[in-house]
Amino acid sequence: MLLTIEAMKMETGLHADRDGVVKAVHVRPGEQIDAKDLLVEME
């Protein structure tokens, strides 16, 4: 699992669709995000 997103008191885990290494994380805990936001870069 890469990230956990909380919305309306429910948590959803995000998984990668391929193997890789996380290159960068573009969000901080507690930060609000929008649908098309880049959250993680992988290499």
C-alpha positions in Angstrom: 0.0 0.0 0.0 1.3 3.4 -0.9 -1.1 5.8 0.8 -4.2 5.9 2.9 -6.8 8.5 2.0 -9.5 9.6 4.5 -12.7 11.0 3.2 -15.9 11.4 5.2 -14.4 9.4 8.1 -13.7 6.4 5.8 -10.2 5.3 5.0 -9.2 4.0 1.5 -5.8 2.4 0.8 -4.1 3.2 -2.5 -2.0 0.5 -4.2 0.4 0.7 -7.0 -0.5 -0.9 -10.3 3.1 -2.0 -10.9 6.3 -2.6 -9.0 8.6 0.3 -8.4 10.3 2.6 -6.0 8.7 5.7 -4.6 10.7 8.6 -6.0 8.8 11.5 -4.3 5.7 12.1 -2.1 3.9 15.3 -3.0 1.4 15.5 -0.1 1.7 15.8 3.7 -0.4 14.1 6.3 -3.7 16.0 6.9 -3.4 17.9 3.6 -6.5 18.2 1.5 -6.3 16.8 -2.1 -8.3 17.0 -5.3 -9.2 14.2 -7.7 -6.5 14.8 -10.2 -3.6 15.8 -7.8 -0.3 14.0 -8.1 0.3 12.3 -4.8 3.3 10.0 -5.4 6.0 9.6 -8.1 7.5 6.2 -8.8 10.5 5.1 -10.8 
